[in-house]
Amino acid sequence: MGVAVNWMAVAVQFAAAIVWIASTRVSVSAKQVEASYRRETGRSGGPAMTVDGKGREVNATAARQSLWSGYAALVTAAGVALQALANALP
């Protein structure tokens, strides 16, 4: 039983790594921020933004990456709990 739980922990930790890698690939374009701003406020134009050379809005991208990293941390916590359970089993 402990071996099976141990392999489940490995699988969950692998999933966490994939989510963390995905968090580095997340970006939000300035156009997305402008469209969201117009939809929410009904105003034309957009909010004050910091845009990088690739047209990504820096603050919104960081916020979205932080959200994905939070998901990865939750998956990691599940993997750690499974590993602890595997270690506790005879």
C-alpha positions in Angstrom: 0.0 0.0 0.0 2.8 2.4 0.9 4.5 1.9 -2.5 1.3 2.7 -4.3 0.8 5.9 -2.2 4.4 6.8 -2.9 3.9 6.5 -6.6 0.8 8.6 -6.4 2.9 11.3 -4.6 5.4 11.2 -7.4 2.6 11.6 -10.0 1.1 14.6 -8.1 4.5 16.2 -7.7 5.1 15.8 -11.5 1.7 17.5 -12.1 2.8 20.3 -9.7 6.0 20.8 -11.8 4.0 21.0 -15.0 1.6 23.6 -13.5 4.6 25.6 -12.3 6.2 25.5 -15.7 2.9 26.5 -17.2 2.8 29.5 -14.8 6.0 30.8 -16.5 4.3 30.7 -19.9 1.3 32.8 -18.9 1.0 36.3 -20.2 -1.6 39.0 -20.6 -1.5 41.3 -23.6 -2.1 45.0 -23.4 -5.0 44.5 -25.8 -6.6 42.1 -23.4 -6.3 44.6 -20.5 -7.8 47.4 -22.7 -10.7 45.2 -23.8 -11.4 44.2 -20.2 -11.2 47.8 -19.0 -13.7 48.9 -21.7 -16.0 46.1 -20.9 -16.0 46.8 -17.1 -16.1 50.6 -17.2 -17.7 51.4 -20.5 -14.9 54.0 -21.2 -12.8 54.1 -24.3 -9.0 53.7 -24.1 -7.5 51.8 -21.2 -5.9 52.1 -17.8 -2.4 53.2 -17.2 -0.2 50.2 -18.1 3.4 49.0 -18.2 3.9 47.2 -21.5 7.0 45.3 -22.4 8.6 45.0 -25.9 6.3 42.1 -26.8 3.1 43.9 -26.1 2.5 42.2 -22.7 1.1 44.1 -19.8 3.6 43.5 -17.0 1.4 43.9 -13.9 -1.5 41.8 -15.2 1.0 39.1 -16.4 2.6 39.0 -13.0 -0.8 38.7 -11.3 -1.9 35.9 -13.6 1.5 34.1 -13.1 1.1 34.5 -9.3 -2.4 32.8 -9.5 -1.0 29.9 -11.4 2.0 29.6 -9.0 -0.6 29.4 -6.2 -2.3 26.5 -7.9 1.1 24.8 -8.3 1.7 25.3 -4.5 -1.6 23.7 -3.7 -0.8 20.7 -5.9 2.6 20.5 -4.3 1.0 20.5 -0.8 -1.1 17.5 -1.9 2.0 15.7 -3.1 3.8 16.4 0.2 0.8 15.1 2.1 0.7 11.9 0.0 4.5 11.4 0.6 4.0 11.9 4.3 1.2 9.3 4.3 3.4 6.9 2.3 6.2 7.3 4.8 3.9 6.7 7.7 2.5 3.5 6.3 4.2 0.3 7.3 
